[in-house]
């Protein structure tokens, strides 16, 4: 299985939807809060500005789309 990281912030409804999606499919992921120094650094390194950002293997998705996530998991 590909390594998955979700970059989130506390009050983000789209972030919560992404986490619920992965949880419902029993897919393991690492959550990285962009409000922490480490999270801010990792998020910036991806060239990202908003959340959620979902990294699946080498693929980076900006925003949450179940269809895009499913495609990234298959490729």
PDB file with one MODEL, atoms N, CA, C and O in Angstrom:
MODEL        1
ATOM      1  N   UNK A   1       0.854  -1.186   0.000  1.00  0.00           N
ATOM      2  CA  UNK A   1       0.000   0.000   0.000  1.00  0.00           C
ATOM      3  C   UNK A   1       0.891   1.237   0.000  1.00  0.00           C
ATOM      4  O   UNK A   1       1.938   1.269   0.646  1.00  0.00           O
ATOM      5  N   UNK A   2       0.458   2.238  -0.726  1.00  0.00           N
ATOM      6  CA  UNK A   2       1.208   3.489  -0.802  1.00  0.00           C
ATOM      7  C   UNK A   2       1.095   4.255   0.511  1.00  0.00           C
ATOM      8  O   UNK A   2       0.093   4.166   1.221  1.00  0.00           O
ATOM      9  N   UNK A   3       2.131   4.995   0.811  1.00  0.00           N
ATOM     10  CA  UNK A   3       2.138   5.817   2.022  1.00  0.00           C
ATOM     11  C   UNK A   3       1.268   7.049   1.790  1.00  0.00           C
ATOM     12  O   UNK A   3       1.390   7.716   0.763  1.00  0.00           O
ATOM     13  N   UNK A   4       0.392   7.350   2.746  1.00  0.00           N
ATOM     14  CA  UNK A   4      -0.558   8.452   2.604  1.00  0.00           C
ATOM     15  C   UNK A   4      -0.386   9.429   3.757  1.00  0.00           C
ATOM     16  O   UNK A   4      -0.327   9.035   4.921  1.00  0.00           O
ATOM     17  N   UNK A   5      -0.306  10.716   3.411  1.00  0.00           N
ATOM     18  CA  UNK A   5      -0.268  11.784   4.404  1.00  0.00           C
ATOM     19  C   UNK A   5      -1.337  12.799   4.040  1.00  0.00           C
ATOM     20  O   UNK A   5      -1.466  13.190   2.880  1.00  0.00           O
ATOM     21  N   UNK A   6      -2.110  13.226   5.045  1.00  0.00           N
ATOM     22  CA  UNK A   6      -3.120  14.258   4.836  1.00  0.00           C
ATOM     23  C   UNK A   6      -2.709  15.474   5.663  1.00  0.00           C
ATOM     24  O   UNK A   6      -2.584  15.399   6.885  1.00  0.00           O
ATOM     25  N   UNK A   7      -2.504  16.589   4.975  1.00  0.00           N
ATOM     26  CA  UNK A   7      -2.154  17.843   5.636  1.00  0.00           C
ATOM     27  C   UNK A   7      -3.455  18.565   5.938  1.00  0.00           C
ATOM     28  O   UNK A   7      -4.239  18.850   5.033  1.00  0.00           O
ATOM     29  N   UNK A   8      -3.685  18.860   7.210  1.00  0.00           N
ATOM     30  CA  UNK A   8      -4.969  19.370   7.668  1.00  0.00           C
ATOM     31  C   UNK A   8      -4.813  20.583   8.583  1.00  0.00           C
ATOM     32  O   UNK A   8      -3.719  20.917   9.038  1.00  0.00           O
ATOM     33  N   UNK A   9      -5.952  21.227   8.831  1.00  0.00           N
ATOM     34  CA  UNK A   9      -6.042  22.220   9.903  1.00  0.00           C
ATOM     35  C   UNK A   9      -7.262  21.846  10.741  1.00  0.00           C
ATOM     36  O   UNK A   9      -8.132  21.107  10.281  1.00  0.00           O
ATOM     37  N   UNK A  10      -7.323  22.343  11.940  1.00  0.00           N
ATOM     38  CA  UNK A  10      -8.334  21.892  12.901  1.00  0.00           C
ATOM     39  C   UNK A  10      -9.775  22.153  12.481  1.00  0.00           C
ATOM     40  O   UNK A  10     -10.626  21.282  12.660  1.00  0.00           O
ATOM     41  N   UNK A  11     -10.067  23.307  11.935  1.00  0.00           N
ATOM     42  CA  UNK A  11     -11.452  23.688  11.660  1.00  0.00           C
ATOM     43  C   UNK A  11     -11.854  23.488  10.199  1.00  0.00           C
ATOM     44  O   UNK A  11     -12.797  24.129   9.734  1.00  0.00           O
ATOM     45  N   UNK A  12     -11.172  22.628   9.479  1.00  0.00           N
ATOM     46  CA  UNK A  12     -11.403  22.446   8.047  1.00  0.00           C
ATOM     47  C   UNK A  12     -12.398  21.312   7.788  1.00  0.00           C
ATOM     48  O   UNK A  12     -12.107  20.148   8.063  1.00  0.00           O
ATOM     49  N   UNK A  13     -13.562  21.660   7.263  1.00  0.00           N
ATOM     50  CA  UNK A  13     -14.596  20.651   6.974  1.00  0.00           C
ATOM     51  C   UNK A  13     -14.144  19.690   5.884  1.00  0.00           C
ATOM     52  O   UNK A  13     -14.452  18.499   5.947  1.00  0.00           O
ATOM     53  N   UNK A  14     -13.420  20.185   4.888  1.00  0.00           N
ATOM     54  CA  UNK A  14     -12.939  19.311   3.806  1.00  0.00           C
ATOM     55  C   UNK A  14     -11.882  18.333   4.324  1.00  0.00           C
ATOM     56  O   UNK A  14     -11.799  17.193   3.867  1.00  0.00           O
ATOM     57  N   UNK A  15     -11.080  18.793   5.279  1.00  0.00           N
ATOM     58  CA  UNK A  15     -10.085  17.909   5.895  1.00  0.00           C
ATOM     59  C   UNK A  15     -10.792  16.773   6.636  1.00  0.00           C
ATOM     60  O   UNK A  15     -10.403  15.610   6.526  1.00  0.00           O
ATOM     61  N   UNK A  16     -11.832  17.124   7.390  1.00  0.00           N
ATOM     62  CA  UNK A  16     -12.585  16.111   8.127  1.00  0.00           C
ATOM     63  C   UNK A  16     -13.256  15.130   7.174  1.00  0.00           C
ATOM     64  O   UNK A  16     -13.307  13.933   7.459  1.00  0.00           O
ATOM     65  N   UNK A  17     -13.770  15.616   6.050  1.00  0.00           N
ATOM     66  CA  UNK A  17     -14.389  14.728   5.053  1.00  0.00           C
ATOM     67  C   UNK A  17     -13.358  13.765   4.483  1.00  0.00           C
ATOM     68  O   UNK A  17     -13.649  12.586   4.278  1.00  0.00           O
ATOM     69  N   UNK A  18     -12.159  14.261   4.228  1.00  0.00           N
ATOM     70  CA  UNK A  18     -11.096  13.401   3.696  1.00  0.00           C
ATOM     71  C   UNK A  18     -10.733  12.309   4.707  1.00  0.00           C
ATOM     72  O   UNK A  18     -10.588  11.141   4.347  1.00  0.00           O
ATOM     73  N   UNK A  19     -10.591  12.699   5.965  1.00  0.00           N
ATOM     74  CA  UNK A  19     -10.250  11.712   6.995  1.00  0.00           C
ATOM     75  C   UNK A  19     -11.363  10.680   7.150  1.00  0.00           C
ATOM     76  O   UNK A  19     -11.083   9.491   7.303  1.00  0.00           O
ATOM     77  N   UNK A  20     -12.618  11.119   7.111  1.00  0.00           N
ATOM     78  CA  UNK A  20     -13.749  10.181   7.207  1.00  0.00           C
ATOM     79  C   UNK A  20     -13.754   9.212   6.028  1.00  0.00           C
ATOM     80  O   UNK A  20     -14.058   8.030   6.191  1.00  0.00           O
ATOM     81  N   UNK A  21     -13.416   9.714   4.839  1.00  0.00           N
ATOM     82  CA  UNK A  21     -13.339   8.867   3.651  1.00  0.00           C
ATOM     83  C   UNK A  21     -12.325   7.738   3.861  1.00  0.00           C
ATOM     84  O   UNK A  21     -12.636   6.566   3.650  1.00  0.00           O
ATOM     85  N   UNK A  22     -11.115   8.104   4.278  1.00  0.00           N
ATOM     86  CA  UNK A  22     -10.071   7.096   4.492  1.00  0.00           C
ATOM     87  C   UNK A  22     -10.451   6.145   5.626  1.00  0.00           C
ATOM     88  O   UNK A  22     -10.231   4.938   5.528  1.00  0.00           O
ATOM     89  N   UNK A  23     -11.019   6.688   6.694  1.00  0.00           N
ATOM     90  CA  UNK A  23     -11.433   5.849   7.823  1.00  0.00           C
ATOM     91  C   UNK A  23     -12.514   4.858   7.397  1.00  0.00           C
ATOM     92  O   UNK A  23     -12.477   3.692   7.792  1.00  0.00           O
ATOM     93  N   UNK A  24     -13.473   5.312   6.596  1.00  0.00           N
ATOM     94  CA  UNK A  24     -14.574   4.434   6.172  1.00  0.00           C
ATOM     95  C   UNK A  24     -14.078   3.288   5.298  1.00  0.00           C
ATOM     96  O   UNK A  24     -14.685   2.218   5.261  1.00  0.00           O
ATOM     97  N   UNK A  25     -12.978   3.518   4.598  1.00  0.00           N
ATOM     98  CA  UNK A  25     -12.393   2.481   3.734  1.00  0.00           C
ATOM     99  C   UNK A  25     -11.289   1.704   4.450  1.00  0.00           C
ATOM    100  O   UNK A  25     -10.640   0.835   3.867  1.00  0.00           O
ATOM    101  N   UNK A  26     -11.091   2.040   5.742  1.00  0.00           N
ATOM    102  CA  UNK A  26     -10.061   1.397   6.567  1.00  0.00           C
ATOM    103  C   UNK A  26      -8.668   1.511   5.929  1.00  0.00           C
ATOM    104  O   UNK A  26      -7.886   0.560   5.919  1.00  0.00           O
ATOM    105  N   UNK A  27      -8.391   2.702   5.401  1.00  0.00           N
ATOM    106  CA  UNK A  27      -7.096   2.990   4.796  1.00  0.00           C
ATOM    107  C   UNK A  27      -6.275   3.792   5.798  1.00  0.00           C
ATOM    108  O   UNK A  27      -6.719   4.831   6.287  1.00  0.00           O
ATOM    109  N   UNK A  28      -5.092   3.308   6.096  1.00  0.00           N
ATOM    110  CA  UNK A  28      -4.212   3.953   7.067  1.00  0.00           C
ATOM    111  C   UNK A  28      -3.551   5.180   6.446  1.00  0.00           C
ATOM    112  O   UNK A  28      -3.112   5.147   5.296  1.00  0.00           O
ATOM    113  N   UNK A  29      -3.485   6.251   7.212  1.00  0.00           N
ATOM    114  CA  UNK A  29      -2.848   7.483   6.760  1.00  0.00           C
ATOM    115  C   UNK A  29      -2.195   8.167   7.952  1.00  0.00           C
ATOM    116  O   UNK A  29      -2.489   7.871   9.111  1.00  0.00           O
ATOM    117  N   UNK A  30      -1.304   9.086   7.628  1.00  0.00           N
ATOM    118  CA  UNK A  30      -0.674   9.923   8.658  1.00  0.00           C
ATOM    119  C   UNK A  30      -1.272  11.313   8.509  1.00  0.00           C
ATOM    120  O   UNK A  30      -1.288  11.877   7.415  1.00  0.00           O
ATOM    121  N   UNK A  31      -1.761  11.860   9.610  1.00  0.00           N
ATOM    122  CA  UNK A  31      -2.296  13.218   9.597  1.00  0.00           C
ATOM    123  C   UNK A  31      -1.208  14.180  10.045  1.00  0.00           C
ATOM    124  O   UNK A  31      -0.515  13.936  11.032  1.00  0.00           O
ATOM    125  N   UNK A  32      -1.067  15.270   9.313  1.00  0.00           N
ATOM    126  CA  UNK A  32      -0.065  16.277   9.640  1.00  0.00           C
ATOM    127  C   UNK A  32      -0.774  17.631   9.752  1.00  0.00           C
ATOM    128  O   UNK A  32      -1.248  18.175   8.754  1.00  0.00           O
ATOM    129  N   UNK A  33      -0.843  18.163  10.958  1.00  0.00           N
ATOM    130  CA  UNK A  33      -1.508  19.443  11.229  1.00  0.00           C
ATOM    131  C   UNK A  33      -0.592  20.585  10.797  1.00  0.00           C
ATOM    132  O   UNK A  33       0.519  20.727  11.307  1.00  0.00           O
ATOM    133  N   UNK A  34      -1.071  21.402   9.849  1.00  0.00           N
ATOM    134  CA  UNK A  34      -0.247  22.503   9.348  1.00  0.00           C
ATOM    135  C   UNK A  34      -0.106  23.638  10.361  1.00  0.00           C
ATOM    136  O   UNK A  34       0.615  24.604  10.112  1.00  0.00           O
ATOM    137  N   UNK A  35      -0.781  23.528  11.483  1.00  0.00           N
ATOM    138  CA  UNK A  35      -0.648  24.511  12.554  1.00  0.00           C
ATOM    139  C   UNK A  35       0.572  24.271  13.429  1.00  0.00           C
ATOM    140  O   UNK A  35       0.915  25.115  14.257  1.00  0.00           O
ATOM    141  N   UNK A  36       1.237  23.123  13.256  1.00  0.00           N
ATOM    142  CA  UNK A  36       2.442  22.811  14.021  1.00  0.00           C
ATOM    143  C   UNK A  36       3.670  23.215  13.208  1.00  0.00           C
ATOM    144  O   UNK A  36       3.592  23.294  11.982  1.00  0.00           O
ATOM    145  N   UNK A  37       4.796  23.470  13.863  1.00  0.00           N
ATOM    146  CA  UNK A  37       6.003  23.839  13.110  1.00  0.00           C
ATOM    147  C   UNK A  37       6.401  22.788  12.059  1.00  0.00           C
ATOM    148  O   UNK A  37       6.742  23.135  10.928  1.00  0.00           O
ATOM    149  N   UNK A  38       6.355  21.522  12.437  1.00  0.00           N
ATOM    150  CA  UNK A  38       6.724  20.465  11.490  1.00  0.00           C
ATOM    151  C   UNK A  38       5.730  20.414  10.329  1.00  0.00           C
ATOM    152  O   UNK A  38       6.125  20.306   9.169  1.00  0.00           O
ATOM    153  N   UNK A  39       4.448  20.493  10.649  1.00  0.00           N
ATOM    154  CA  UNK A  39       3.419  20.461   9.621  1.00  0.00           C
ATOM    155  C   UNK A  39       3.530  21.633   8.664  1.00  0.00           C
ATOM    156  O   UNK A  39       3.373  21.475   7.453  1.00  0.00           O
ATOM    157  N   UNK A  40       3.801  22.808   9.209  1.00  0.00           N
ATOM    158  CA  UNK A  40       3.950  24.015   8.387  1.00  0.00           C
ATOM    159  C   UNK A  40       5.119  23.851   7.415  1.00  0.00           C
ATOM    160  O   UNK A  40       5.028  24.237   6.250  1.00  0.00           O
ATOM    161  N   UNK A  41       6.215  23.275   7.907  1.00  0.00           N
ATOM    162  CA  UNK A  41       7.413  23.082   7.081  1.00  0.00           C
ATOM    163  C   UNK A  41       7.147  22.076   5.961  1.00  0.00           C
ATOM    164  O   UNK A  41       7.500  22.324   4.808  1.00  0.00           O
ATOM    165  N   UNK A  42       6.523  20.939   6.297  1.00  0.00           N
ATOM    166  CA  UNK A  42       6.224  19.912   5.294  1.00  0.00           C
ATOM    167  C   UNK A  42       5.245  20.449   4.246  1.00  0.00           C
ATOM    168  O   UNK A  42       5.423  20.225   3.049  1.00  0.00           O
ATOM    169  N   UNK A  43       4.221  21.152   4.701  1.00  0.00           N
ATOM    170  CA  UNK A  43       3.199  21.718   3.823  1.00  0.00           C
ATOM    171  C   UNK A  43       3.832  22.712   2.844  1.00  0.00           C
ATOM    172  O   UNK A  43       3.533  22.688   1.650  1.00  0.00           O
ATOM    173  N   UNK A  44       4.694  23.572   3.348  1.00  0.00           N
ATOM    174  CA  UNK A  44       5.367  24.562   2.509  1.00  0.00           C
ATOM    175  C   UNK A  44       6.281  23.889   1.486  1.00  0.00           C
ATOM    176  O   UNK A  44       6.391  24.355   0.352  1.00  0.00           O
ATOM    177  N   UNK A  45       6.931  22.804   1.877  1.00  0.00           N
ATOM    178  CA  UNK A  45       7.834  22.087   0.974  1.00  0.00           C
ATOM    179  C   UNK A  45       7.089  21.520  -0.235  1.00  0.00           C
ATOM    180  O   UNK A  45       7.684  21.297  -1.290  1.00  0.00           O
ATOM    181  N   UNK A  46       5.794  21.292  -0.075  1.00  0.00           N
ATOM    182  CA  UNK A  46       4.984  20.787  -1.189  1.00  0.00           C
ATOM    183  C   UNK A  46       4.516  21.919  -2.099  1.00  0.00           C
ATOM    184  O   UNK A  46       3.925  21.668  -3.149  1.00  0.00           O
ATOM    185  N   UNK A  47       4.776  23.151  -1.704  1.00  0.00           N
ATOM    186  CA  UNK A  47       4.319  24.301  -2.480  1.00  0.00           C
ATOM    187  C   UNK A  47       2.826  24.542  -2.309  1.00  0.00           C
ATOM    188  O   UNK A  47       2.194  25.195  -3.139  1.00  0.00           O
ATOM    189  N   UNK A  48       2.272  24.012  -1.235  1.00  0.00           N
ATOM    190  CA  UNK A  48       0.837  24.105  -0.996  1.00  0.00           C
ATOM    191  C   UNK A  48       0.502  25.386  -0.252  1.00  0.00           C
ATOM    192  O   UNK A  48       1.321  25.941   0.481  1.00  0.00           O
ATOM    193  N   UNK A  49      -0.738  25.841  -0.465  1.00  0.00           N
ATOM    194  CA  UNK A  49      -1.206  27.036   0.246  1.00  0.00           C
ATOM    195  C   UNK A  49      -2.432  26.737   1.090  1.00  0.00           C
ATOM    196  O   UNK A  49      -2.596  27.315   2.165  1.00  0.00           O
ATOM    197  N   UNK A  50      -3.296  25.843   0.623  1.00  0.00           N
ATOM    198  CA  UNK A  50      -4.523  25.533   1.347  1.00  0.00           C
ATOM    199  C   UNK A  50      -4.497  24.119   1.891  1.00  0.00           C
ATOM    200  O   UNK A  50      -3.516  23.392   1.734  1.00  0.00           O
ATOM    201  N   UNK A  51      -5.583  23.742   2.530  1.00  0.00           N
ATOM    202  CA  UNK A  51      -5.763  22.385   3.034  1.00  0.00           C
ATOM    203  C   UNK A  51      -7.154  21.911   2.612  1.00  0.00           C
ATOM    204  O   UNK A  51      -8.027  22.746   2.375  1.00  0.00           O
ATOM    205  N   UNK A  52      -7.384  20.648   2.515  1.00  0.00           N
ATOM    206  CA  UNK A  52      -6.420  19.577   2.716  1.00  0.00           C
ATOM    207  C   UNK A  52      -5.511  19.399   1.507  1.00  0.00           C
ATOM    208  O   UNK A  52      -5.873  19.709   0.372  1.00  0.00           O
ATOM    209  N   UNK A  53      -4.331  18.895   1.790  1.00  0.00           N
ATOM    210  CA  UNK A  53      -3.421  18.410   0.763  1.00  0.00           C
ATOM    211  C   UNK A  53      -3.207  16.950   1.104  1.00  0.00           C
ATOM    212  O   UNK A  53      -2.880  16.610   2.241  1.00  0.00           O
ATOM    213  N   UNK A  54      -3.392  16.091   0.121  1.00  0.00           N
ATOM    214  CA  UNK A  54      -3.277  14.653   0.340  1.00  0.00           C
ATOM    215  C   UNK A  54      -2.135  14.134  -0.516  1.00  0.00           C
ATOM    216  O   UNK A  54      -2.144  14.285  -1.737  1.00  0.00           O
ATOM    217  N   UNK A  55      -1.160  13.527   0.125  1.00  0.00           N
ATOM    218  CA  UNK A  55      -0.026  12.952  -0.584  1.00  0.00           C
ATOM    219  C   UNK A  55      -0.184  11.430  -0.554  1.00  0.00           C
ATOM    220  O   UNK A  55      -0.217  10.811   0.510  1.00  0.00           O
ATOM    221  N   UNK A  56      -0.281  10.851  -1.748  1.00  0.00           N
ATOM    222  CA  UNK A  56      -0.419   9.399  -1.896  1.00  0.00           C
ATOM    223  C   UNK A  56       0.762   8.924  -2.712  1.00  0.00           C
ATOM    224  O   UNK A  56       0.824   9.151  -3.921  1.00  0.00           O
ATOM    225  N   UNK A  57       1.708   8.257  -2.047  1.00  0.00           N
ATOM    226  CA  UNK A  57       2.955   7.901  -2.728  1.00  0.00           C
ATOM    227  C   UNK A  57       3.649   9.184  -3.139  1.00  0.00           C
ATOM    228  O   UNK A  57       3.936  10.033  -2.296  1.00  0.00           O
ATOM    229  N   UNK A  58       3.926   9.335  -4.451  1.00  0.00           N
ATOM    230  CA  UNK A  58       4.574  10.540  -4.961  1.00  0.00           C
ATOM    231  C   UNK A  58       3.570  11.561  -5.497  1.00  0.00           C
ATOM    232  O   UNK A  58       3.958  12.660  -5.894  1.00  0.00           O
ATOM    233  N   UNK A  59       2.295  11.209  -5.512  1.00  0.00           N
ATOM    234  CA  UNK A  59       1.265  12.084  -6.076  1.00  0.00           C
ATOM    235  C   UNK A  59       0.717  13.012  -4.988  1.00  0.00           C
ATOM    236  O   UNK A  59       0.443  12.577  -3.870  1.00  0.00           O
ATOM    237  N   UNK A  60       0.563  14.291  -5.329  1.00  0.00           N
ATOM    238  CA  UNK A  60       0.059  15.281  -4.392  1.00  0.00           C
ATOM    239  C   UNK A  60      -1.265  15.829  -4.917  1.00  0.00           C
ATOM    240  O   UNK A  60      -1.335  16.339  -6.036  1.00  0.00           O
ATOM    241  N   UNK A  61      -2.313  15.720  -4.099  1.00  0.00           N
ATOM    242  CA  UNK A  61      -3.640  16.216  -4.454  1.00  0.00           C
ATOM    243  C   UNK A  61      -3.952  17.438  -3.600  1.00  0.00           C
ATOM    244  O   UNK A  61      -3.843  17.395  -2.375  1.00  0.00           O
ATOM    245  N   UNK A  62      -4.339  18.518  -4.253  1.00  0.00           N
ATOM    246  CA  UNK A  62      -4.716  19.739  -3.535  1.00  0.00           C
ATOM    247  C   UNK A  62      -6.230  19.766  -3.452  1.00  0.00           C
ATOM    248  O   UNK A  62      -6.912  19.811  -4.476  1.00  0.00           O
ATOM    249  N   UNK A  63      -6.760  19.738  -2.234  1.00  0.00           N
ATOM    250  CA  UNK A  63      -8.195  19.635  -2.036  1.00  0.00           C
ATOM    251  C   UNK A  63      -8.600  18.180  -1.915  1.00  0.00           C
ATOM    252  O   UNK A  63      -7.769  17.282  -2.055  1.00  0.00           O
ATOM    253  N   UNK A  64      -9.887  17.945  -1.652  1.00  0.00           N
ATOM    254  CA  UNK A  64     -10.368  16.577  -1.475  1.00  0.00           C
ATOM    255  C   UNK A  64     -11.427  16.247  -2.509  1.00  0.00           C
ATOM    256  O   UNK A  64     -12.467  16.900  -2.593  1.00  0.00           O
ATOM    257  N   UNK A  65     -11.139  15.221  -3.295  1.00  0.00           N
ATOM    258  CA  UNK A  65     -12.080  14.670  -4.263  1.00  0.00           C
ATOM    259  C   UNK A  65     -11.999  13.157  -4.136  1.00  0.00           C
ATOM    260  O   UNK A  65     -10.952  12.577  -4.427  1.00  0.00           O
ATOM    261  N   UNK A  66     -13.081  12.497  -3.707  1.00  0.00           N
ATOM    262  CA  UNK A  66     -13.035  11.038  -3.579  1.00  0.00           C
ATOM    263  C   UNK A  66     -12.584  10.359  -4.876  1.00  0.00           C
ATOM    264  O   UNK A  66     -11.830   9.386  -4.847  1.00  0.00           O
ATOM    265  N   UNK A  67     -13.050  10.879  -6.005  1.00  0.00           N
ATOM    266  CA  UNK A  67     -12.685  10.277  -7.294  1.00  0.00           C
ATOM    267  C   UNK A  67     -11.171  10.397  -7.558  1.00  0.00           C
ATOM    268  O   UNK A  67     -10.542   9.437  -8.003  1.00  0.00           O
ATOM    269  N   UNK A  68     -10.596  11.563  -7.285  1.00  0.00           N
ATOM    270  CA  UNK A  68      -9.164  11.758  -7.483  1.00  0.00           C
ATOM    271  C   UNK A  68      -8.352  10.883  -6.532  1.00  0.00           C
ATOM    272  O   UNK A  68      -7.307  10.352  -6.909  1.00  0.00           O
ATOM    273  N   UNK A  69      -8.833  10.735  -5.302  1.00  0.00           N
ATOM    274  CA  UNK A  69      -8.143   9.879  -4.342  1.00  0.00           C
ATOM    275  C   UNK A  69      -8.169   8.424  -4.817  1.00  0.00           C
ATOM    276  O   UNK A  69      -7.146   7.740  -4.775  1.00  0.00           O
ATOM    277  N   UNK A  70      -9.319   7.956  -5.261  1.00  0.00           N
ATOM    278  CA  UNK A  70      -9.423   6.569  -5.752  1.00  0.00           C
ATOM    279  C   UNK A  70      -8.480   6.347  -6.929  1.00  0.00           C
ATOM    280  O   UNK A  70      -7.826   5.307  -7.003  1.00  0.00           O
ATOM    281  N   UNK A  71      -8.399   7.297  -7.841  1.00  0.00           N
ATOM    282  CA  UNK A  71      -7.496   7.158  -8.985  1.00  0.00           C
ATOM    283  C   UNK A  71      -6.050   7.104  -8.523  1.00  0.00           C
ATOM    284  O   UNK A  71      -5.275   6.282  -9.011  1.00  0.00           O
ATOM    285  N   UNK A  72      -5.676   7.975  -7.582  1.00  0.00           N
ATOM    286  CA  UNK A  72      -4.301   8.006  -7.084  1.00  0.00           C
ATOM    287  C   UNK A  72      -3.944   6.700  -6.373  1.00  0.00           C
ATOM    288  O   UNK A  72      -2.805   6.239  -6.455  1.00  0.00           O
ATOM    289  N   UNK A  73      -4.903   6.111  -5.685  1.00  0.00           N
ATOM    290  CA  UNK A  73      -4.646   4.851  -4.995  1.00  0.00           C
ATOM    291  C   UNK A  73      -4.424   3.713  -5.985  1.00  0.00           C
ATOM    292  O   UNK A  73      -3.656   2.792  -5.706  1.00  0.00           O
ATOM    293  N   UNK A  74      -5.088   3.767  -7.138  1.00  0.00           N
ATOM    294  CA  UNK A  74      -4.975   2.709  -8.146  1.00  0.00           C
ATOM    295  C   UNK A  74      -3.714   2.832  -8.989  1.00  0.00           C
ATOM    296  O   UNK A  74      -3.153   1.823  -9.417  1.00  0.00           O
ATOM    297  N   UNK A  75      -3.265   4.055  -9.231  1.00  0.00           N
ATOM    298  CA  UNK A  75      -2.112   4.250 -10.133  1.00  0.00           C
ATOM    299  C   UNK A  75      -0.790   4.046  -9.450  1.00  0.00           C
ATOM    300  O   UNK A  75       0.258   4.177 -10.082  1.00  0.00           O
TER     301      UNK A  75
ENDMDL
END
